[in-house]
Structures are given as C-alpha cells and as structure tokens.
Amino acid sequence: MLLRRLGLILALGSAAFTVHAGNLDINLGSNAAYIDYAASLTNTGLQGDLGYLHHTDRADIGGVGLQLVGNASPVGSPLIFAVGGKLLFISPKQFSGNGAVLGLGGNFSYTWPSYNRFLIGGELYYAPSIVSFNNADHYLQYGVRAGYEILRNAQVYIGYRHVSAAFTRTSDITLDSTFLVGLSLTF
C-alpha cells in the first residue's frame, strides 16, 4: 500500500516539474543506495526533488521535497543554501508498520574560490511528532560530503549519512548510518 502511494506521488510530482535545470544524485553505501532527482521549478530558486533510499536490512524511504535555493550573499557567492521541506514515506524492515513525516530543514554547499573544483556540503532534516503520521513518531536525517568536480557538470564525492526515526511503541531506530561514495550530474 505504501509503495503504491509513493509511486503515485512520484508520478504526479514528476509530471508537475517544468524543468529549467536538473540534477541527478546517486550514492552507494555498504548496504544502502540512494537516488535523487532535483529540478528548478522557477527562475526564482524554487526547486523540487524526488528521492528514494533503499537499505537492504533496515528500511525503504521515498519522498518528495520542495526547497528555495540561493546564494547566501551576493550572486556568485561560493556558499549556496537550500531551505524547505520533504514529505517522506518510511517502510522499516524491523517491524510491520509504515510511517510518513514532513521533515523541515535544508542543505548547503561551499566551493572554495581559489580551488573551485573542491566543495563541501551538508544537510539536516527533522520532523517532530506533530508532523509525523501513521506509525511514525519523529524523524532525523543528516549528512556531510566532500567532493571534486571532475567536469563542470559532474561531481564525485564521499560522505556520511545518518537517518533515524521513532515509531509507535519503539524508541529511536537507525534506518541508515553509512559512509558513502556518490556521483552528482547537473544538466
């Protein structure tokens, strides 16, 4: 049931994208794979994304997000921020029962001006119990990465991701905690 709902939301979300620019991000950990497609929806920095995380032993998490992306200071700044939210559907494998959350947060990336191919970044999304539904009680996702632009539109990176949640009658469960390698393509 959850996967059908997620499929419907992903199909509707992808049909709604009027793409101005896009980014495809794929990363792999020892037991996890993640894919995310983000697209600019307007020329003013509004961006939508569709993502899916599969961990072989712990959970499947799919989601759709909406963020406002822009320079932290004057145009051309090496520091880019995105703030917004993600509607996430969580299917843990440790017990029966699914959940949904509305995580608020954002991410950043910084490119060194004198070494403009090296960059660092991070993300943080949190959903307290007031915006957690079904069996979910709260949700936390954070990560960091360091990368190198092998081409102006292609980046390889290494990083770390942690995802945890609590569900009805459970304490915090780690859904993913892994070091990862990834590839990000901008088009």
N, C-alpha and C positions, 0 to 999 in steps of 0.2 A: 504494500500500500504506500509506504513512504517513498519507495523508488518510483512508483507511478506518479505521485505528486511532484517529486523532484524533476522527473522527466518533463512533465507538463510545464512547470515553472521555467525550466531551462529552455524549452522550445519557445514559449511565449517571450521570454527575455531576449533570446537571440533574434527573434523576429522584430522586436521593438528597437534594436540597435540601428540607428542611422550612422553608419561608421564614417568618422572623419580620419581617425588613425587607430591602429590596433597594436596590441602587444600579446604575444603568446609566451607563457612562462611554464616550463616543465622542470620538475626537480625530483630526484630519487634519493631515498634513504635506504638503510639496510632492509627494512620491512615495509616501507611506505613509498607511495608515488603520488605526486600532486600535479594537476594541470589547471591552469587558469588562463582565461581569455578576457582581456580588458579592452574596451573601446571608448574613444571620446564620443560623447553624445552631442555635444555642442562645441562651439568655438570659445565658450567662456570657462572651460575647465571641468565641466561635469562629465564624469566617467562612470560607466557601468562595467561590471565584471561578472563572469560565471566561473565557478571553480569547483573542483572535486578532489577530495583527498581519500585515498584508499590505504588502509593499514591492514596487512594480512591477518593479524591476530586481534586487533583491538576495535576498529570502527571504520565506517564509511561516513564521510561528511560531504555534503553538497551544498552549494549556496549561490546566492545572487547578491550583488552589492552595488551600492551607489555612493560615489565619493566626489568631492570637489578637490581638484588637483591644481597646484600652482606654486610659483616661486615664493620663498619665504621673505624675500626682499626684492629689490628691483629686478626687472626682466633680465634674464641671462644669469641669474644667481646660480651657483652650483648646488644650492640647497633647495630641494623640492619636497613639499609636503602634500599629503592627501588625507582628508578627514571625511568621515561618513559612517555608513553602517552596512552590515551584511546580515541577511536573513539566511540562517544556516539550519539544515536538516541533518540530524545526527542519528545514526543507527549503530549503537555499540554492539560488539560481539560477545561481551562477557555475560550479558543477561538479556532477556527479552524485554522489549520496550524501546520506543523511539522518542526523540525529542526534537524540539525546534526552539531556536533562540534568535533574538535580534541583537547582534553584537555591535556596539559602537566603539569607534577608535580611529586608527589611521596608520599611516606608514610614512617613511621619509627615505630619501636617498641624497647622498652628498658625493659629488665628483670633485676630486682635487683639481684646482685650476692649473697648477703647473704640471700635473701628471694626469691629464684629462681622460685617460683611459681607465684609471683606477677609481673605484667607488665603494662606498659602504652604504648600508641601509638597514632598516629595521621596521617592525610592525608590532602593533598591540591592539587587540580587540577584546572587549569584555561585555558580558551580558549578565546582569544580576537577575535574581529570581522574578522580579516584576515583569521582565520581558523574556521569560523562559516559559515554554509551553509544553503540553503533553506531559511526559515524564521528566523533562529536564528541569533542573533547579537553578543552575548557573553555569557559565562557560567562560574560559580564559584561553586566549591564543596569543603567543608572542614569538618573535623570531628575529634573528640578525643574519646579515650576509655581507660578504666582501667579494667584489667581482672585478673583472677585467673585460673591457670591450675589445673583442678580437676583430670586429668590424664596427663601423658606426651604428649599425642596426642589429648587432648580435653581441651578446654578453654571456660569458661563462662565470659561474660563481660557486662559492662554498658557503655553507651557513649552518644554522641550528634552528630547529623549530620545536616548540612545546605547545601541546593542546591538551587541556584538561576540562572536565565537566563533572557536575554532580547531578544525580538523578534521584527520583523518589526512592526513599529508603536506602540510599547509598551515600557514602562520603565521596570526596573527590576521586575521580578515576582518570588516570593518564591515558588519553586516547592516542597520542603520538608524542614521542620525545626522541628526536633523531638528529644526527649530523647529516647533511645532505650536499649533493652537487646538483647544479642546475644549469639550464640554458634559457635565456630570455631573448626573444626575437621581436623587434619593432618594425612595423610596416605601415 
